[in-house]
Amino acid sequence: MGMPLELNTMIVTKGKESRLYDNYFTLVKEGYRLYPLDIPIEVKKTINGEQSGIALIKKVEWEKDQTSITYQLISLNSTN
């Protein structure tokens, strides 16, 4: 019996991220997802949307068919 696992190479927030402090955010996604740690990856609001920034994922946790990530935003593309 296998466990469904998705490999992600970008963070898609859909506006559901929460700020922890400074430039650190947390995001909970449905299902089990694997992300690269401490490597700069794109942050987007939607999968086909514009890149809104670059982040480093600091922590990934799996529990109850959900993935929780903590990431540090290192670059932000201004929408103004």
Secondary structure as UniProt FT lines:
FT   STRAND          6..7
FT   STRAND          10..12
FT   TURN            14..15
FT   STRAND          18..21
FT   TURN            22..23
FT   STRAND          24..30
FT   STRAND          33..34
FT   STRAND          41..44
FT   TURN            47..48
FT   STRAND          51..63
FT   TURN            64..65
FT   STRAND          66..76
//
